[in-house]
Amino acid sequence: MFKHILFPTDGESPSNAAIAPCVRLAKENGARLTVLHVRAPFHFLSAYPAMLSDTPESYAVHSQQRARVCIEPVVEACQAQGVACETLTVEHEVPSEAIVTAAREHGCDLVAMASHGRRGVEAFFLGSETQKVLVRSPVPVLVFR
């Protein structure tokens, strides 16, 4: 049914919990998987501690290292299950937009992603990237909870 699945990951526990079922889905469908990690651009004024203590150059190095840490478990799971896998790291201000763009530009026919389960005030202020992808995606979205 699906031939090319986009799996965005931020390396947090909900994303990590979604790795096994996503890889299993890809294997069952004979699909390949593109693993996406979206890095925030460097800002001189930021609420993220890493940006306050880093220079733009060191932030770039640290964010690339973080991307590798987030993507590596998915690649390992794919290799263990014999699922074709490619990786993609992009820098974007709005993760949901980067996910939708990646799905379109890479010809994915499914976005499979985790829900972080934010509710109430936290969801209102932080928003739900999953919800934004659901609304904007040109292809079906499977949400792992």
Backbone as a ProteinNet text record, in pm:
[ID]
protein_1_A
[PRIMARY]
MFKHILFPTDGESPSNAAIAPCVRLAKENGARLTVLHVRAPFHFLSAYPAMLSDTPESYAVHSQQRARVCIEPVVEACQAQGVACETLTVEHEVPSEAIVTAAREHGCDLVAMASHGRRGVEAFFLGSETQKVLVRSPVPVLVFR
[TERTIARY]
81.8	0	86.6	174.3	264.2	402	466.5	598	710.4	675.3	778.5	722.2	773.9	723.6	822	769.4	850.1	828.8	938.4	931.4	1009.8	941.6	1010.1	1037.5	1154.1	1187.7	1259.5	1226.6	1297.7	1382.2	1383.3	1464.6	1404.3	1287	1222	1151.1	1110	1055.5	934.7	839.4	729.9	780	874.5	931.2	1006	1082	1156.7	1063.6	952.1	855	788.1	784.8	721	814.2	941.1	1036.5	997.6	981.3	953.8	826.2	712.9	594	606.3	679.1	696.4	782.1	891.1	978	902.7	823.4	742.2	643.1	578.9	486.5	557.9	675.6	753.6	788.4	832.3	869.3	748.4	633.6	512.5	464.2	491.6	447.1	554	674	784.1	822.9	803	828.7	968.9	1015.7	1140.7	1105	1200.1	1176	1274.3	1222.5	1307.7	1290.8	1401.2	1401.1	1439.6	1354.7	1375.1	1395.9	1496.8	1515.2	1521.7	1439.3	1435.1	1510.3	1614.8	1694.5	1644.2	1638.6	1602	1719.7	1695.6	1804.1	1859.8	1981.4	2045.1	1982.1	1959.6	1909.5	1996.6	2027.3	2105.6	2023.9	1894.3	1803.2	1716.2	1724.2	1654.2	1620.2	1519.4	1484	1558.6	1627.5	1702.4	1842.4	1878.9	2009.5	2128.5	2119.8	2232.5	2261.8	2159.1	2180.1	2239.3	2212.1	2263	2411.4	2459	2599.3	2685.5	2626.7	2700.8	2722.9	2822.6	2837.9	2759.2	2731.1	2661	2734	2865.6	2943.5	2932.8	2949.2	2943.3	2800.2	2701.7	2562.8	2537.6	2591.2	2574.1	2632	2749.3	2812.9	2728.1	2685.7	2606.4	2470.6	2407.6	2276.5	2289.1	2399.5	2423.4	2448.3	2523.2	2546.4	2414.6	2331.1	2200.5	2115.1	2120.8	2045.5	2089	2220.4	2270.9	2219.5	2219.8	2171	2022.9	1945.6	1802.5	1775.2	1853.5	1830	1887.5	1999	2071.1	1985.4	1902.5	1822.9	1726	1676.4	1584.7	1661.2	1778	1861.1	1897.8	1935.2	1970.8	1852	1732.9	1612.5	1581.7	1599.1	1577.4	1675.6	1801.6	1903.1	1871.6	1829.2	1797.3	1679.2	1586.7	1467.7	1477.7	1590.2	1607.8	1522.4	1496.5	1415.8	1509.2	1487.3	1566.8	1539.9	1647.2	1635.1	1730.7	1681.1	1767.2	1739.6	1833.5	1819.4	1820.5	1754.8	1743.6	1742.2	1829.5	1831.4	1815	1717.9	1695.7	1689.4	1720.1	1707.9	1585.5	1495.3	1372.8	1316.2	1256	1195.3	1071	995.9	869	875.8	891.1	905.4	792.7	668.7	557.4	569.4	612.7	630.9	743.2	849.5	960.6	915.9	832.1	782.4	695	602.7	513.3	593.4	689	773.5	854.5	912.3	991.7	905.2	784.3	694.9	666.7	642.2	611.2	734.7	846.3	966.6	1030.2	1010.3	1074.5	978.6	858	763.4	713.8	701.1	650.8	500.1	451.7	307.4	243.5	323.8	272.1	369.8	315.4	394.8	352.9	449.2	422.6	500.8	429	497.2	430.9	503.5	453.6	377.6	286.3	218.3	278.2	310.6	369.5	263.8	137.3	27.9	14.6	55.3	37.2	-110.7	-153.4	-294.1	-302.9	-421.2	-449.8	-364.1	-317.2	-240	-110.7	-45.4	79.9	56.8	-48.2	-79.7	-112.6	-184.1	-221.5	-97.7	-3.8	113.8	220	243.1	347.3	294.3	165.1	108.2	141.7	81	108.7	161.2	285.7	342.7	267.2	227.2	151.1	19.6	-49.8	-176.9	-155.8	-49.9	-21.4	8.7	80.4	108.8	-20.5	-104.8	-233.1	-315.5	-313.7	-393.3	-333.1	-201	-134.8	-78.5	-68.8	-0.8	-72.5	5.2	-54.1	-78.4	-29.4	-43.3	-101.6	-148.9	-201.8	-96.3	-144.8	-57.9	-102.6	-9.4	-34.4	28.8	-49.6	-0.3	11.9	133.4	158	141.9	66.9	48.8	96.8
-119.3	0	126.4	139.6	255.4	212.9	300.4	268.7	355.8	474.6	565.2	640.7	607.9	663.5	765.7	880.2	982.5	967.6	953.7	940.6	1055.3	1162	1271.1	1230.7	1264.4	1232.6	1348.8	1370.3	1470.1	1404.2	1271.2	1198	1187.4	1244.5	1234.9	1099.8	1064.5	930.7	895.5	985.7	944.7	907.2	983.1	950.2	817.9	796.6	671.6	552.1	569.7	460.5	426.7	520.4	498.5	432.9	418.1	361.5	219.5	131.9	-9.3	-27.3	33.6	13.6	75.9	184.4	246.7	159.1	106.3	18.6	-108.8	-161.8	-280.5	-251.4	-134.3	-94.1	-87.9	-27.9	-18.3	-157.3	-244.5	-380.4	-454.4	-446.3	-515.6	-465.9	-340.4	-281.8	-283	-329.4	-325.9	-183	-93.9	49.4	86.3	195.8	252.7	364.9	397.8	496	611.9	733.3	851.4	906.3	914.1	963.7	1110.4	1194.1	1338.4	1392.5	1475.6	1552.2	1700.1	1780.5	1923.6	1996.2	2069	2147.6	2291.1	2348.9	2490.3	2576.2	2684.6	2775.5	2845.3	2890.2	2961	3099	3137	3270.4	3330.3	3457.3	3523.7	3543.3	3564.5	3572.2	3447.7	3366.8	3240.2	3191.9	3108.1	3042	2909.8	2865.7	2740.1	2765.7	2703.8	2728.4	2707.2	2607.4	2580.8	2700	2770.3	2885.2	3003.1	3012.8	3125	3110.6	2987.2	2965.4	2933.9	2910	2872.9	2992.2	2977.7	3065.3	2999.9	3071.5	3006.4	2882.1	2887.5	2774.8	2654.1	2677.4	2563.5	2510.3	2598.1	2552.5	2461.2	2496.6	2413.8	2274.3	2268.4	2139.2	2060.2	2125.6	2056.8	2011.1	2092.3	2053.1	1938.4	1934.3	1820.4	1692.7	1705.5	1589.1	1540	1632.3	1597.5	1527.9	1576.3	1513.7	1369.2	1345.3	1208.4	1118.3	1169.5	1092.4	1058.5	1150.3	1127.9	1028.1	1034.4	953.2	812.2	799.5	672.4	552.4	564.6	446.9	401	492.8	456.2	381.9	432.2	366.7	225.7	210.9	78.7	-16.1	32	-51.9	-93.3	-2.3	-34.3	-140.6	-123.8	-221.5	-358.9	-363.8	-490.2	-560.8	-483.4	-540.6	-548.9	-503.1	-508.2	-407.8	-292.6	-188	-81.6	-46.8	58.9	190.4	262.6	383.6	490.7	613	727.5	831	921.5	1021.6	1161.5	1249.9	1388	1476.9	1574.4	1674.4	1810.3	1886.8	2020.4	2120.9	2243.2	2353	2433.9	2450.7	2523.8	2580.8	2694.5	2762.8	2689.9	2629.6	2565.1	2417.5	2326	2184.5	2129	2165.8	2110.8	2148.3	2268.9	2310.6	2231	2206.6	2127.6	1984.7	1928.9	1792.7	1785.1	1876.9	1879	1899.5	1990.3	2015.1	1890.8	1825.2	1704.5	1594.5	1576.9	1474.5	1501	1626.6	1664.3	1649.3	1706.1	1708.4	1571.6	1480.9	1349.6	1240.5	1279.7	1184.4	1080	1117.2	1024.3	1008.3	888.2	866.4	846	860.9	855.2	927.4	1003.3	1058.7	980.6	917.3	841.6	909.7	959.7	1035.9	1015.4	1050.3	1037.4	1162	1141.4	1252.3	1266.2	1388.5	1411.5	1430.8	1432	1434.1	1561.7	1674.5	1801.3	1836	1883.3	1920.4	2052.3	2108.6	2227.3	2346.6	2418	2540.9	2512.6	2401.6	2367.3	2352.2	2283.9	2267.1	2401.8	2487.5	2618.1	2702.5	2707.4	2792.5	2728.2	2599.7	2533.5	2483.5	2460	2406.3	2259.6	2195.6	2055.4	2044.7	2007.3	1990.4	1881.4	1777.2	1669.3	1722	1802.1	1859.6	1945.7	2024.6	2110.4	2027.8	1916.7	1828.6	1764.5	1719.7	1659.4	1753.6	1880.4	1979.5	2011.3	2013.2	2062.7	1955.7	1833	1729.2	1696.8	1684	1645.8	1495	1419.5	1273.5	1231.2	1107.6	1059.6	1069.4	1087	1096.1	988.6	905.7	805.7	855.6	864.3	916.8	802.5	784.9	685.4	750.5	685.6	736.1	633.7
0	0	0	99.2	104.6	56.4	-17.8	-74.4	-19	32	83.6	203.6	321	446.2	501.7	539.9	607.1	756.3	830.7	976.3	1039.9	1082	1151.1	1295.9	1345.4	1483.8	1548.9	1675.8	1755.1	1864	1866.2	1961.4	2100.6	2120.6	2251	2262.4	2384.9	2409.1	2321.7	2295.3	2205.2	2065.4	2012.7	1881.4	1886.4	1991.5	2004.5	2017.7	2086.9	2101.6	1968.2	1877	1746.7	1645.4	1677.4	1581.4	1541.3	1638.3	1607.3	1525.4	1565.5	1481.7	1342.8	1331.9	1200.5	1109.9	1162.8	1083.5	1045.5	1138.1	1109.3	995.5	1000.8	895	760	760.2	635.8	583.5	672.2	630.9	574.2	642.6	597.3	462.2	431.5	304.8	196.8	231.7	135.4	101.8	198.8	177	222.9	170	220.6	317.7	402.6	507.2	491.8	499.9	508.6	648.8	719.9	857.4	854	912.6	909.8	1049.8	1064.2	1187.9	1149	1214.7	1187	1298	1258.1	1352.7	1353.7	1473.1	1484.4	1439.3	1367.6	1331.2	1455.5	1446.5	1557.1	1573.2	1698.4	1730.4	1840.4	1828.9	1933.1	2060.2	2045	2158.6	2154.5	2259.1	2256	2395.4	2403	2528	2542.2	2436.3	2440	2494.6	2606.4	2668.6	2575.7	2487.5	2397.6	2307.4	2266.5	2178.8	2254.2	2383.4	2461.6	2491.5	2500.2	2534.2	2413	2297.7	2177.3	2084.2	2000.3	1884.7	1771.3	1665.2	1553.7	1501.5	1500.4	1449.9	1542.1	1672.4	1764.4	1775.3	1763.1	1763.4	1643.8	1527.5	1408	1430.5	1490.5	1518.9	1618.7	1727.1	1829.5	1775	1693.2	1641.6	1541	1467.1	1376.1	1456.5	1565.8	1652.6	1710.7	1754.6	1810	1704	1581.7	1472.8	1453.8	1456.1	1440.6	1553.2	1676.1	1790.8	1774.3	1719.7	1700.1	1588.8	1483.2	1364	1376.7	1446.2	1454.6	1497	1601.5	1640.2	1531.9	1453.1	1344.8	1235.7	1201.2	1099.7	1145.1	1270.9	1324.3	1319.4	1354.1	1349.1	1205.8	1112.4	971	923.4	957.6	918	975.7	1100.7	1165.6	1099.1	1041.7	979.3	827.1	771.4	626.7	550.8	614	552	494.1	368.7	305.4	376.9	403.3	484.8	435.1	431.3	404.5	512.5	531	636.8	576.6	649.5	604.5	728.4	728.9	835.6	770.7	819.3	765.3	878.6	846.1	941.8	903.6	999.2	970.2	1098.4	1088.5	1203	1252.8	1160.7	1195.2	1153.8	1250.1	1216.5	1129.7	1158.2	1079.8	932.2	903.6	764.1	697.9	771.8	718	688.5	774	754.7	629.8	616.6	501	372	375.4	257.9	222.2	321.8	295.8	235.1	286.4	232	84.5	53.2	-85.7	-174.8	-133.2	-217.3	-235.9	-140.6	-148.9	-195.8	-235.7	-292.3	-193.3	-67.8	33.1	17	43.4	34.7	172	279.2	415.4	507.3	601.1	710.7	834.5	899.3	1022	1133.6	1233.4	1337.9	1472.6	1576.2	1712.8	1753.6	1845	1909.9	2048.8	2086.6	2217.9	2326	2286.1	2382.7	2463.1	2406.9	2479.9	2484.1	2600.4	2617.1	2690.7	2687.3	2767.1	2728.9	2831.4	2812.1	2737.1	2770.1	2702.6	2552.1	2513.3	2370.8	2306.7	2381	2326.4	2297.9	2391.6	2374.1	2285.6	2302.4	2224.6	2090.9	2085.8	1963.6	1950.7	1858	1831.3	1689.1	1677.2	1542.8	1469.3	1542.6	1480.3	1424.1	1501.1	1455.1	1330.3	1330.6	1214.5	1089.9	1108.9	995.3	945.8	1038	999.7	911.7	946.1	873.1	736.4	726.3	604.2	511.4	557.8	479.8	349.5	242	113.4	104.6	203.6	204.4	339.9	350.9	478.6	589.8	712.7	830.5	929.2	971.4	1073.1	1201.4	1307.6	1435.3	1534.2	1587	1690.3	1826.9	1915.9	2052.9	2149.5
[MASK]
+++++++++++++++++++++++++++++++++++++++++++++++++++++++++++++++++++++++++++++++++++++++++++++++++++++++++++++++++++++++++++++++++++++++++++++++++

